[in-house]
Amino acid sequence: MNTPSKKKPFVGIWTAMLTPLDAAQNIDLDAFAAHALHLLASGCGGVTAFGTTGEGPSFSVAERMAAVEGLIARGVPAERIIVGTSCTAVPETVALTRHATALGVHGCLILAPFYFKGVSDQGIIDSFRQIMDQSMSPGLAVYLYHIPQVTGVPLSQHVIRSLFQAYPQHILGIKDSQCDQAHSLALAAAFMKDLTVYVGFEPDLPALGREGSTGAISGLANFVPRLVHRLVADPDGPGAARDLARVKEILTVFDGFSLMPALKTVMAERDGNAAWLTVRAPLVAVTPAEQPELRRRIQALALDPEID
């Protein structure tokens, strides 16, 4: 019996999509798909739904399933979608992972269950093993997601190594969003031979690119996909220093603001569409009192869709 060939890890920018909502805080499926299709047309390799930037854990299992089906029904190719399937309860993560895999998506981005803190490595390994075993199918492809400043549950090298040894055909990479370049480089040194290490913090993209990283799941790529792509594709090119400085300049815009609401404010400003300002509780939208200062900073960037 032939063993199914392993999927190749993603290449390029797979935008960590913001999730557009209506006034009742429901997902606007038409706007969601239109945003995804625009990103693909702008050169993104794919899109990532319901990660941290997309407020993923704030949506129910049913909402996330319906939204991924809605993307595909509206013309977003399933194989160009990664789905964040993380929940605090293993059975719910399994349900989302099975659903996404059955739809033919490229892969699933999965956190450790994140309600209980201070859990052991063995507890994290056991959780992932249950998720993997109960979701198992030939098409299952998983990216392990490390963002301890949000979850409070880190993925140690021991956890990553143990899981990859158990599921070498189905674990494709690691998304390190700790925003600590030394940590990311240590992961690359330990695992890049077998697993692609991707970073979520855009200023670290050139350093990881030099170690063999081939892409990124990026929040800034919601509105500057070309800029982020260049940092991955040509980290030492003639314009790399300028591009890195530009990314750092963009990030300073968000100083003092809650990141996801502020990112949505950029989209509202870019598209002239106030609907982008809506966030799902417990996040709180940028207030009317805060909007003028954030708008001033955004306008000062003079974002150019043909360059940025």
SERO-4910 file (N, C-alpha, C, O; in steps of 0.05 Angstrom, whole numbers):
BEGIN
 pado doro    nc1    nc2    nc3   cac1   cac2   cac3    cc1    cc2    cc3    oc1    oc2    oc3
  Met    A     17    -24      0      0      0      0     18     25      0     36     27     17
  Asn    A     13     43    -19     29     67    -21     21     88      1     -2     91      6
  Thr    A     42    100     13     36    122     32     31    147     16     46    154     -2
  Pro    A      9    162     23      3    187      8     26    206     11     39    208     32
  Ser    A     32    220    -11     54    239    -10     47    262      8     24    271     10
  Lys    A     67    273     22     64    294     40     59    321     25     73    326      5
  Lys    A     40    337     35     37    363     23     62    380     27     77    376     46
  Lys    A     66    398      9     89    416     12     79    440     28     57    449     26
  Pro    A     97    451     46     89    475     61     84    498     43     94    500     21
  Phe    A     68    517     53     60    539     36     84    557     31    103    558     46
  Val    A     82    571      9    103    590      0     90    617     -5     67    618    -15
  Gly    A    103    639      2     93    665     -3     77    676     21     78    665     43
  Ile    A     62    697     15     46    711     36     18    699     36      4    700     16
  Trp    A     10    689     59    -17    679     63    -29    697     85    -26    693    108
  Thr    A    -43    718     76    -51    739     93    -68    729    117    -86    713    113
  Ala    A    -61    738    141    -78    733    164   -102    752    163   -101    774    172
  Met    A   -123    742    150   -145    760    143   -160    771    167   -166    757    186
  Leu    A   -165    797    166   -185    809    183   -212    799    175   -217    793    152
  Thr    A   -230    798    195   -257    787    189   -277    810    190   -283    821    211
  Pro    A   -289    817    167   -309    839    166   -335    830    178   -345    808    174
  Leu    A   -346    848    194   -371    843    208   -392    864    201   -386    886    193
  Asp    A   -417    856    204   -439    875    201   -445    889    227   -431    883    247
  Ala    A   -465    906    228   -470    921    252   -478    904    275   -476    912    299
  Ala    A   -488    880    270   -496    861    291   -474    843    299   -478    824    314
  Gln    A   -449    848    289   -425    832    295   -426    804    283   -413    786    292
  Asn    A   -442    801    262   -442    776    246   -422    778    223   -417    800    213
  Ile    A   -410    756    215   -391    756    193   -405    764    167   -426    753    160
  Asp    A   -394    784    153   -404    792    127   -390    775    106   -368    780     98
  Leu    A   -404    754     98   -391    734     80   -384    746     53   -363    738     42
  Asp    A   -400    763     42   -393    775     16   -368    792     18   -351    790      1
  Ala    A   -367    808     39   -343    825     43   -318    808     49   -296    815     40
  Phe    A   -322    787     64   -300    769     71   -288    757     45   -264    757     42
  Ala    A   -305    746     28   -296    734      3   -283    755    -15   -263    750    -28
  Ala    A   -296    778    -17   -285    799    -34   -257    807    -25   -239    812    -41
  His    A   -253    809      1   -226    816     12   -206    794      5   -184    800     -4
  Ala    A   -214    768      8   -196    746      1   -189    746    -28   -165    743    -35
  Leu    A   -208    750    -45   -203    750    -74   -185    774    -82   -168    771   -100
  His    A   -189    797    -69   -171    820    -74   -142    813    -67   -124    821    -81
  Leu    A   -139    800    -44   -112    793    -35    -98    774    -54    -75    776    -61
  Leu    A   -113    754    -64   -102    735    -83    -94    749   -109    -74    744   -121
  Ala    A   -111    768   -117   -105    783   -142    -81    802   -138    -69    810   -158
  Ser    A    -75    808   -113    -52    826   -107    -26    810   -104     -5    822    -97
  Gly    A    -27    784   -109     -3    768   -109      1    751    -84     22    737    -82
  Cys    A    -18    750    -66    -15    732    -43    -18    703    -51    -34    697    -69
  Gly    A     -1    686    -39     -3    658    -45    -29    646    -36    -39    627    -48
  Gly    A    -40    656    -14    -64    646     -3    -73    664     19    -62    685     24
  Val    A    -94    656     33   -105    671     55   -109    653     79   -113    629     77
  Thr    A   -108    665    103   -112    650    128   -136    662    142   -136    685    148
  Ala    A   -155    645    147   -180    653    161   -179    645    190   -171    623    197
  Phe    A   -189    663    207   -194    658    236   -169    651    252   -170    635    270
  Gly    A   -147    665    245   -125    666    263   -129    687    284   -152    696    289
  Thr    A   -107    696    297   -110    717    317   -120    743    305   -138    756    315
  Thr    A   -108    751    282   -116    776    269   -145    775    261   -159    795    260
  Gly    A   -154    751    254   -182    748    245   -202    743    268   -225    736    264
  Glu    A   -193    747    293   -210    744    317   -221    716    319   -243    712    330
  Gly    A   -206    696    309   -217    669    307   -230    657    331   -253    648    329
  Pro    A   -218    657    355   -230    645    378   -256    659    387   -270    649    404
  Ser    A   -262    683    376   -286    697    384   -311    687    368   -333    696    374
  Phe    A   -306    669    349   -329    659    333   -335    630    340   -317    615    347
  Ser    A   -360    622    337   -368    595    343   -359    576    322   -351    584    300
  Val    A   -360    550    328   -354    529    308   -372    533    284   -362    532    261
  Ala    A   -398    536    288   -417    538    266   -411    563    248   -412    561    224
  Glu    A   -404    585    261   -397    610    246   -373    605    229   -372    613    205
  Arg    A   -352    593    240   -328    589    225   -332    569    202   -321    574    180
  Met    A   -347    548    207   -353    529    185   -367    543    162   -360    540    139
  Ala    A   -388    558    169   -404    572    149   -387    592    133   -391    595    109
  Ala    A   -369    606    147   -353    626    133   -333    613    114   -329    623     92
  Val    A   -320    591    122   -302    578    103   -317    567     79   -308    569     57
  Glu    A   -340    555     84   -357    546     61   -364    570     44   -364    567     19
  Gly    A   -370    593     56   -377    616     41   -355    627     24   -359    636      2
  Leu    A   -330    626     34   -307    634     18   -305    617     -7   -302    628    -29
  Ile    A   -307    591     -3   -304    573    -26   -327    576    -46   -322    577    -70
  Ala    A   -351    579    -36   -374    582    -53   -372    608    -70   -384    610    -91
  Arg    A   -358    628    -59   -356    654    -73   -330    656    -89   -323    677    -98
  Gly    A   -317    634    -94   -295    633   -113   -267    633   -102   -248    634   -118
  Val    A   -263    631    -75   -236    629    -64   -228    600    -65   -241    583    -53
  Pro    A   -207    593    -80   -199    564    -82   -192    553    -55   -177    564    -39
  Ala    A   -204    530    -49   -200    517    -22   -170    513    -17   -161    516      5
  Glu    A   -155    505    -38   -127    498    -34   -110    523    -28    -86    521    -22
  Arg    A   -122    547    -30   -108    571    -23   -118    584      3   -115    608      8
  Ile    A   -129    567     20   -139    575     46   -126    559     68   -124    534     66
  Ile    A   -116    572     88   -109    560    114   -130    568    134   -138    592    134
  Val    A   -139    550    151   -160    556    170   -150    554    198   -138    533    206
  Gly    A   -153    574    214   -148    573    243   -171    557    256   -193    566    256
  Thr    A   -164    534    267   -185    516    278   -184    514    308   -196    497    320
  Ser    A   -169    531    321   -163    529    350   -187    536    367   -201    556    362
  Cys    A   -193    520    387   -213    524    407   -201    515    434   -181    502    435
  Thr    A   -214    523    456   -204    514    482   -212    485    486   -198    471    501
  Ala    A   -233    475    473   -241    447    477   -232    430    453   -236    437    430
  Val    A   -218    409    459   -208    391    438   -229    382    418   -224    383    394
  Pro    A   -253    373    427   -273    364    408   -281    385    388   -287    379    365
  Glu    A   -281    411    396   -289    432    377   -266    437    357   -271    441    333
  Thr    A   -241    436    366   -219    438    348   -219    415    328   -214    419    304
  Val    A   -226    391    337   -228    368    319   -250    373    299   -246    367    275
  Ala    A   -273    383    307   -295    387    288   -287    407    267   -293    402    243
  Leu    A   -274    429    274   -266    448    255   -244    438    236   -244    443    212
  Thr    A   -226    423    247   -203    412    232   -214    391    212   -205    391    188
  Arg    A   -231    374    220   -243    355    202   -258    369    179   -256    362    156
  His    A   -274    389    187   -290    403    167   -272    417    146   -277    414    122
  Ala    A   -252    431    156   -235    445    137   -220    426    119   -217    431     95
  Thr    A   -210    404    130   -195    384    114   -214    372     93   -205    367     71
  Ala    A   -238    365    101   -257    354     82   -264    373     59   -270    364     37
  Leu    A   -262    399     64   -267    418     43   -243    421     24   -246    433      3
  Gly    A   -221    410     32   -197    411     14   -179    435     18   -164    442      0
  Val    A   -180    448     42   -163    470     46   -134    461     47   -128    438     51
  His    A   -116    481     44    -87    474     45    -79    462     72    -65    442     73
  Gly    A    -89    475     93    -80    465    120    -95    479    142   -111    497    137
  Cys    A    -89    471    166   -102    482    190    -80    493    209    -59    480    212
  Leu    A    -85    516    220    -67    529    239    -78    524    267   -101    533    273
  Ile    A    -63    511    285    -74    502    310    -56    510    334    -32    504    334
  Leu    A    -70    522    353    -58    528    379    -62    505    398    -79    488    393
  Ala    A    -46    504    419    -53    486    441    -79    497    454    -83    521    454
  Pro    A    -95    479    466   -118    489    482   -108    510    502    -88    505    515
  Phe    A   -121    533    504   -108    556    516   -123    567    540   -117    590    549
  Tyr    A   -142    553    552   -155    564    576   -138    559    601   -132    578    615
  Phe    A   -129    535    605   -113    529    629    -84    537    624    -73    531    603
  Lys    A    -72    550    643    -45    560    641    -27    543    659    -36    530    678
  Gly    A     -1    543    654     18    528    670     16    498    666     25    483    683
  Val    A      5    490    644      2    461    639     29    450    630     46    464    620
  Ser    A     33    424    633     58    411    626     61    407    596     41    407    581
  Asp    A     85    403    587     90    395    560     74    370    553     63    368    531
  Gln    A     73    351    571     58    326    565     29    332    561     16    319    544
  Gly    A     17    350    576    -11    357    572    -15    369    545    -36    364    532
  Ile    A      3    386    536      1    398    509      4    377    488    -12    376    468
  Ile    A     23    359    491     27    337    472      2    320    470     -7    313    449
  Asp    A     -9    313    493    -33    297    494    -56    310    479    -71    297    465
  Ser    A    -59    336    483    -81    351    470    -77    350    439    -96    344    425
  Phe    A    -53    356    430    -48    355    401    -51    327    390    -62    323    368
  Arg    A    -43    307    405    -46    279    395    -75    272    392    -83    259    372
  Gln    A    -92    281    411   -121    276    408   -132    290    383   -148    279    368
  Ile    A   -124    315    380   -133    330    356   -124    316    330   -140    312    312
  Met    A    -99    309    329    -88    296    305   -102    269    300   -111    264    278
  Asp    A   -103    253    320   -114    226    317   -144    227    309   -152    211    292
  Gln    A   -159    244    321   -187    245    316   -194    260    290   -216    258    280
  Ser    A   -175    275    279   -179    290    254   -165    276    231   -166    285    208
  Met    A   -153    253    236   -135    241    216   -149    234    190   -170    221    190
  Ser    A   -137    242    168   -144    234    141   -120    239    123   -102    254    131
  Pro    A   -120    228     99    -96    232     82    -91    262     76    -68    269     72
  Gly    A   -112    278     76   -108    307     69   -102    325     93    -98    349     89
  Leu    A   -100    314    117    -95    330    140    -67    343    139    -47    329    135
  Ala    A    -66    369    142    -41    384    142    -43    405    164    -62    420    165
  Val    A    -23    406    182    -25    423    205      0    440    208     23    432    203
  Tyr    A     -5    465    216     16    484    224     13    489    254     -9    498    263
  Leu    A     33    484    269     33    489    298     36    518    303     53    531    291
  Tyr    A     20    529    321     18    559    324     27    566    352     15    558    372
  His    A     49    582    354     61    590    379     57    620    382     70    635    367
  Ile    A     41    629    401     37    657    407     32    660    437     10    668    445
  Pro    A     52    655    453     48    653    482     40    679    496     27    678    517
  Gln    A     47    702    484     38    727    496      8    731    495     -3    748    510
  Val    A     -5    716    478    -34    717    476    -47    693    491    -66    697    506
  Thr    A    -37    670    486    -50    645    497    -40    639    525    -55    627    540
  Gly    A    -16    647    532     -4    638    557      4    609    557     11    598    578
  Val    A      3    596    534     10    568    532     31    565    509     24    563    486
  Pro    A     57    564    516     78    562    496     81    534    485     73    515    498
  Leu    A     93    532    461    100    507    450    130    504    451    145    518    437
  Ser    A    140    487    469    169    484    472    180    467    449    165    455    434
  Gln    A    206    468    447    219    451    426    213    422    431    211    407    412
  His    A    211    414    456    205    386    462    177    379    452    173    357    440
  Val    A    158    397    455    131    392    445    131    389    415    120    370    403
  Ile    A    144    408    402    145    408    372    159    383    362    149    370    344
  Arg    A    181    376    374    196    353    365    180    327    369    179    310    351
  Ser    A    167    325    392    151    301    397    128    298    378    122    276    368
  Leu    A    115    320    371     92    319    353    101    313    324     88    298    310
  Phe    A    123    325    316    133    320    289    142    291    286    137    279    265
  Gln    A    155    280    306    163    252    305    139    233    303    140    212    290
  Ala    A    117    241    316     93    224    315     77    228    289     64    209    280
  Tyr    A     78    252    277     61    257    254     78    271    232     71    293    223
  Pro    A     99    258    222    116    272    203    103    277    176    112    295    162
  Gln    A     82    262    170     69    266    144     48    289    145     39    298    124
  His    A     41    297    169     18    315    171     25    342    184      8    361    183
  Ile    A     48    345    197     55    371    208     75    383    189     97    373    184
  Leu    A     68    407    178     83    419    157    101    442    166    121    448    153
  Gly    A     94    455    188    109    478    196    101    489    223     83    478    236
  Ile    A    115    510    230    110    524    256    106    553    250    122    565    236
  Lys    A     85    565    261     82    594    260     90    605    287     77    601    307
  Asp    A    112    620    287    122    631    311    115    661    312    126    677    298
  Ser    A     96    667    329     87    695    332     95    707    359     81    724    370
  Gln    A    116    696    371    125    707    396    137    735    394    140    749    413
  Cys    A    144    742    369    156    769    363    183    772    377    189    794    388
  Asp    A    198    751    377    225    750    389    243    737    369    243    713    366
  Gln    A    260    753    355    276    742    334    295    720    343    298    700    329
  Ala    A    306    723    366    324    702    376    310    676    379    321    655    373
  His    A    285    677    389    269    652    392    264    640    365    266    616    361
  Ser    A    256    657    345    250    647    319    275    634    306    273    613    293
  Leu    A    298    647    309    322    636    298    330    609    311    341    591    298
  Ala    A    325    607    337    330    582    351    312    560    340    321    537    337
  Leu    A    287    566    335    269    546    323    279    538    295    279    515    288
  Ala    A    288    558    280    298    552    253    322    533    255    324    514    239
  Ala    A    340    539    273    364    522    276    357    494    284    369    475    275
  Ala    A    336    491    300    328    465    310    311    449    290    313    424    289
  Phe    A    295    463    274    275    448    258    274    453    228    261    438    214
  Met    A    288    474    218    283    481    190    291    459    171    282    459    148
  Lys    A    308    441    179    314    418    161    290    402    153    287    392    131
  Asp    A    271    400    172    247    383    168    221    399    167    202    391    154
  Leu    A    220    422    181    195    437    183    201    466    176    222    477    185
  Thr    A    183    479    161    187    507    156    178    523    180    157    519    191
  Val    A    195    542    188    188    560    210    180    587    197    196    599    182
  Tyr    A    156    596    204    146    622    194    143    641    217    137    632    240
  Val    A    148    667    213    144    686    234    120    704    227    115    709    204
  Gly    A    107    713    249     85    731    245     92    760    247     77    778    239
  Phe    A    116    766    259    126    793    263    142    802    238    164    792    234
  Glu    A    130    820    222    141    826    196    170    836    196    185    829    178
  Pro    A    179    851    216    208    859    215    227    836    217    251    839    210
  Asp    A    218    813    226    236    789    228    236    773    202    251    753    201
  Leu    A    221    780    182    219    764    158    246    761    144    253    739    136
  Pro    A    262    782    140    287    778    126    306    759    140    319    742    128
  Ala    A    307    761    167    325    744    182    317    715    179    334    697    176
  Leu    A    291    709    179    282    681    176    285    672    147    290    649    142
  Gly    A    281    690    128    285    683    101    313    674     95    317    655     79
  Arg    A    332    686    108    360    677    104    365    649    116    384    636    108
  Glu    A    347    640    134    350    613    145    333    593    130    332    569    138
  Gly    A    319    601    109    304    583     93    274    585     95    260    570     82
  Ser    A    263    604    111    234    607    112    224    618     85    237    635     73
  Thr    A    202    607     76    193    613     49    167    629     48    156    633     26
  Gly    A    158    639     71    133    654     69    125    665     97    142    666    115
  Ala    A    100    674     99     91    686    124     61    687    124     48    689    103
  Ile    A     49    684    148     21    691    153     22    718    167     29    720    190
  Ser    A     15    738    152     20    766    160     -6    782    162    -23    781    145
  Gly    A     -8    797    185    -31    815    188    -28    840    172    -48    849    161
  Leu    A     -4    851    170      0    875    154     -7    871    125    -14    889    110
  Ala    A     -6    846    116    -11    840     88    -41    844     80    -47    844     57
  Asn    A    -58    849    100    -85    857     93    -86    882     76   -104    886     59
  Phe    A    -66    900     80    -66    925     64    -39    932     51    -38    951     36
  Val    A    -18    917     58      8    921     44     20    894     35     42    888     43
  Pro    A      5    879     20     15    852     13     40    852     -4     57    834      0
  Arg    A     44    871    -22     67    871    -39     92    877    -22    113    865    -27
  Leu    A     90    895     -4    113    902     13    122    878     30    145    872     31
  Val    A    103    864     42    109    841     59    121    819     41    139    805     49
  His    A    110    815     17    120    794     -1    149    799     -7    165    780     -8
  Arg    A    157    824    -12    185    829    -20    204    822      3    226    813     -2
  Leu    A    195    827     27    213    820     50    218    790     52    239    782     61
  Val    A    199    774     43    202    745     43    218    736     18    237    720     20
  Ala    A    210    746     -5    221    736    -30    249    745    -35    265    731    -48
  Asp    A    256    769    -25    283    780    -32    294    795     -7    296    819     -8
  Pro    A    301    780     14    308    793     39    334    809     38    339    825     55
  Asp    A    350    804     17    375    819     14    377    834    -12    399    840    -22
  Gly    A    354    839    -24    353    853    -50    360    882    -47    363    892    -24
  Pro    A    362    896    -69    370    925    -68    351    942    -52    359    963    -42
  Gly    A    325    934    -51    306    951    -37    299    941     -9    281    951      3
  Ala    A    313    920      0    305    907     25    307    926     49    290    926     66
  Ala    A    328    941     51    332    959     74    309    980     74    298    986     95
  Arg    A    302    990     51    280   1009     49    254    996     57    238   1008     72
  Asp    A    249    971     48    224    958     54    222    951     84    201    954     96
  Leu    A    244    943     96    244    938    125    238    963    141    223    962    160
  Ala    A    250    985    132    245   1011    146    215   1018    143    203   1029    161
  Arg    A    204   1013    120    176   1019    115    158   1003    132    138   1013    143
  Val    A    164    977    136    147    960    153    149    971    182    128    972    195
  Lys    A    172    978    191    175    988    218    160   1014    221    148   1019    242
  Glu    A    160   1031    201    145   1056    201    115   1051    204    101   1064    219
  Ile    A    105   1031    189     77   1025    190     69   1015    217     48   1022    228
  Leu    A     86    998    229     80    987    256     78   1009    277     63   1006    296
  Thr    A     93   1030    274     91   1052    295     64   1065    295     57   1078    315
  Val    A     50   1063    273     23   1075    272      5   1064    294    -13   1078    303
  Phe    A      9   1039    301     -9   1026    320     -1   1029    349    -15   1019    367
  Asp    A     21   1043    354     30   1047    382      7   1061    398     -3   1081    390
  Gly    A      1   1048    420    -20   1060    438    -48   1051    432    -67   1059    445
  Phe    A    -51   1035    411    -78   1026    403    -79    995    405    -59    981    402
  Ser    A   -103    985    410   -107    956    408   -104    947    379   -116    959    361
  Leu    A    -88    927    374    -78    922    347   -101    914    328   -103    927    306
  Met    A   -118    895    334   -138    886    315   -158    908    308   -164    912    284
  Pro    A   -169    923    328   -186    946    320   -171    967    304   -183    979    286
  Ala    A   -145    971    309   -130    991    294   -126    981    265   -127    997    247
  Leu    A   -120    956    262   -117    945    235   -143    948    219   -142    955    195
  Lys    A   -165    944    232   -191    947    219   -196    977    212   -209    983    192
  Thr    A   -185    995    228   -188   1023    222   -173   1030    197   -182   1046    181
  Val    A   -149   1018    193   -134   1022    168   -151   1013    144   -153   1027    124
  Met    A   -164    990    146   -181    981    125   -204   1000    120   -211   1005     97
  Ala    A   -217   1010    141   -239   1029    138   -230   1054    124   -244   1065    107
  Glu    A   -206   1063    131   -195   1087    119   -188   1082     89   -194   1098     72
  Arg    A   -176   1059     84   -168   1053     57   -192   1050     38   -192   1060     16
  Asp    A   -213   1036     48   -236   1030     31   -258   1050     33   -278   1049     18
  Gly    A   -255   1069     52   -277   1089     56   -302   1075     65   -325   1082     58
  Asn    A   -299   1054     82   -321   1037     91   -320   1034    121   -304   1019    131
  Ala    A   -337   1048    135   -337   1047    164   -345   1020    175   -341   1015    199
  Ala    A   -357   1003    159   -364    976    169   -340    961    178   -343    943    195
  Trp    A   -317    967    168   -292    953    176   -286    958    206   -270    943    218
  Leu    A   -297    979    218   -290    986    245   -301    967    265   -292    965    288
  Thr    A   -321    951    258   -335    934    277   -318    910    285   -306    897    267
  Val    A   -316    905    310   -301    881    321   -320    865    338   -341    875    347
  Arg    A   -313    840    342   -329    822    359   -319    825    388   -295    824    393
  Ala    A   -338    829    406   -331    829    434   -316    803    441   -324    782    432
  Pro    A   -295    804    458   -289    826    477   -272    848    467   -265    867    482
  Leu    A   -263    848    442   -249    871    431   -267    895    430   -292    892    428
  Val    A   -256    919    431   -271    943    430   -261    960    407   -236    964    404
  Ala    A   -279    970    390   -271    985    367   -256   1011    376   -260   1021    398
  Val    A   -239   1021    358   -227   1047    362   -250   1068    366   -268   1069    350
  Thr    A   -248   1083    387   -269   1101    394   -269   1126    376   -249   1132    364
  Pro    A   -292   1140    374   -293   1165    359   -272   1185    368   -262   1200    352
  Ala    A   -266   1185    394   -246   1204    404   -218   1196    395   -201   1214    391
  Glu    A   -213   1170    391   -186   1161    382   -183   1162    352   -160   1164    342
  Gln    A   -204   1161    337   -203   1158    308   -187   1180    294   -172   1175    276
  Pro    A   -191   1206    302   -176   1227    288   -146   1223    289   -132   1227    269
  Glu    A   -135   1216    312   -106   1212    314    -97   1188    298    -76   1190    284
  Leu    A   -111   1166    299   -104   1143    283   -107   1149    253    -90   1141    237
  Arg    A   -128   1163    246   -131   1170    218   -109   1188    209    -99   1185    186
  Arg    A   -100   1207    225    -78   1225    218    -53   1208    213    -39   1214    193
  Arg    A    -47   1189    230    -23   1172    226    -25   1156    200     -6   1153    186
  Ile    A    -49   1145    195    -53   1129    171    -49   1146    146    -35   1137    127
  Gln    A    -60   1169    146    -58   1186    122    -29   1195    118    -21   1199     95
  Ala    A    -14   1199    140     14   1207    137     31   1185    124     52   1191    113
  Leu    A     22   1160    126     37   1139    113     36   1141     82     55   1132     68
  Ala    A     14   1152     72     10   1154     43     14   1127     29     31   1123     11
  Leu    A     -1   1107     38      1   1080     28     -4   1080     -2    -24   1092    -11
  Asp    A     12   1066    -17     10   1064    -46      4   1035    -53     22   1018    -50
  Pro    A    -20   1028    -62    -27   1001    -68    -10    987    -89     -9    963    -91
  Glu    A      3   1003   -106     19    992   -127     47    985   -117     62    970   -131
  Ile    A     55    996    -94     82    992    -84     80    977    -57     94    957    -53
  Asp    A     64    988    -39     61    975    -13     44    951    -14     39    938      6
***
